[in-house]
């Protein structure tokens, strides 16, 4: 079951240039992390009721975020929806006819993640996330 919007991911060319802009807009400091697969650096901003905005900078050429930036430029990358059971939710989404990028959850910055392909979600990359212990 989907519980809430967990975060919104925004692809950026440079965290160094983008962090000050979002700190100024949101009035909170960024928390910087590197994804477990080391393909992306993320600056996250927790706001309001706990929803986060994450700025995503590619850490390696050819990563998914690097390819996104080459094709689309900076901007909205994905919307993440929280669930208690990533594998059950991915399976349920597949049964509903959504094209899955991940059939099982994998380690992400904030817990187990899996993606629904934008081709089956009106052009929006949807991430499902089962937060880790620190959430």
C-alpha positions as CSV (number, residue, x, y, z in Angstrom):
1,X,0.0,0.0,0.0
2,X,1.2,3.5,-0.8
3,X,1.5,5.6,2.4
4,X,2.6,9.0,1.3
5,X,4.9,11.0,-1.0
6,X,8.4,10.4,0.4
7,X,10.4,12.7,-1.7
8,X,10.7,14.5,-5.0
9,X,14.0,14.0,-7.0
10,X,15.4,16.8,-9.1
11,X,18.3,16.1,-11.5
12,X,21.0,18.8,-11.4
13,X,24.3,19.3,-13.1
14,X,26.1,20.6,-10.0
15,X,25.2,20.2,-6.3
16,X,27.7,22.9,-5.6
17,X,25.7,25.4,-7.6
18,X,22.2,24.1,-6.8
19,X,22.4,23.6,-3.0
20,X,22.6,27.3,-2.2
21,X,19.6,28.0,-4.4
22,X,17.4,25.4,-2.7
23,X,18.7,26.3,0.8
24,X,17.6,29.8,0.1
25,X,14.2,28.7,-1.3
26,X,13.4,26.1,1.4
27,X,15.1,27.7,4.4
28,X,16.8,24.5,5.5
29,X,20.3,23.0,5.1
30,X,21.1,20.2,2.8
31,X,22.2,16.7,3.9
32,X,24.6,15.2,1.4
33,X,24.9,11.5,0.7
34,X,26.2,9.1,-2.0
35,X,24.1,6.3,-3.3
36,X,25.2,2.8,-2.3
37,X,25.9,2.0,-6.0
38,X,28.1,5.2,-6.1
39,X,26.4,6.4,-9.3
40,X,24.7,9.5,-7.8
41,X,25.4,12.1,-5.1
42,X,22.3,13.5,-3.4
43,X,21.6,16.6,-1.4
44,X,18.3,16.2,0.5
45,X,16.2,18.8,2.2
46,X,13.5,17.7,4.7
47,X,10.6,20.1,4.8
48,X,7.2,20.4,6.4
49,X,5.7,17.1,7.4
50,X,8.8,15.2,6.5
51,X,8.6,15.2,2.7
52,X,12.0,15.6,1.2
53,X,13.3,17.3,-1.9
54,X,16.4,15.6,-3.3
55,X,18.9,17.1,-5.7
56,X,20.6,14.4,-7.8
57,X,24.0,14.9,-9.4
58,X,25.5,12.1,-11.4
59,X,28.7,10.7,-9.8
60,X,29.8,8.7,-12.9
61,X,29.3,9.2,-16.6
62,X,26.7,7.0,-18.1
63,X,24.6,6.7,-14.9
64,X,20.8,6.9,-15.1
65,X,20.9,10.5,-13.8
66,X,23.7,11.4,-16.3
67,X,21.6,10.0,-19.2
68,X,18.5,11.9,-18.0
69,X,20.4,15.2,-17.9
70,X,21.8,14.6,-21.4
71,X,18.3,14.0,-22.7
72,X,16.2,16.4,-20.7
73,X,18.4,18.8,-18.9
74,X,17.9,19.8,-15.2
75,X,14.5,19.4,-13.6
76,X,12.0,16.9,-12.2
77,X,13.5,13.4,-12.3
78,X,11.1,11.3,-10.2
79,X,8.4,11.2,-7.5
80,X,9.0,8.7,-4.7
81,X,6.1,7.0,-2.9
82,X,6.6,5.3,0.4
83,X,5.5,1.7,1.1
84,X,6.0,-0.7,4.0
85,X,6.9,-3.6,1.6
86,X,8.8,-2.8,-1.5
87,X,8.8,-6.2,-3.1
88,X,5.0,-6.7,-2.5
89,X,4.3,-3.3,-3.9
90,X,6.4,-3.8,-7.0
91,X,4.7,-7.1,-7.6
92,X,1.3,-5.5,-7.2
93,X,2.2,-2.7,-9.6
94,X,3.4,-5.3,-12.2
95,X,0.0,-7.1,-11.8
96,X,-1.8,-3.8,-12.4
97,X,0.0,-3.6,-15.8
98,X,2.8,-1.1,-15.0
99,X,6.1,-1.6,-16.7
100,X,8.7,-2.1,-14.0
101,X,12.4,-1.1,-14.1
102,X,13.0,-3.1,-11.0
103,X,11.2,-6.3,-10.2
104,X,12.7,-6.4,-6.7
105,X,13.8,-3.7,-4.3
106,X,17.4,-2.7,-4.2
107,X,19.5,-0.5,-1.9
108,X,19.1,3.2,-2.3
109,X,20.2,6.2,-0.3
110,X,17.2,6.1,2.1
111,X,16.2,2.4,2.0
112,X,15.0,-0.2,-0.5
113,X,13.9,1.3,-3.8
114,X,12.3,0.2,-7.1
115,X,11.1,2.1,-10.1
116,X,8.1,2.1,-12.4
117,X,9.0,3.1,-16.0
118,X,7.7,6.5,-17.1
119,X,6.3,5.0,-20.2
120,X,3.5,3.4,-18.1
121,X,3.0,6.4,-15.8
122,X,2.2,9.3,-18.1
123,X,5.9,10.2,-18.6
124,X,6.7,10.4,-14.9
125,X,9.4,8.1,-13.4
126,X,7.8,6.8,-10.2
127,X,10.0,5.4,-7.4
128,X,8.7,3.2,-4.7
129,X,10.7,3.3,-1.4
130,X,10.7,1.3,1.7
131,X,12.6,3.5,4.1
132,X,15.5,2.2,6.1
133,X,15.8,2.2,9.9
134,X,17.0,5.8,10.1
135,X,13.7,7.3,8.6
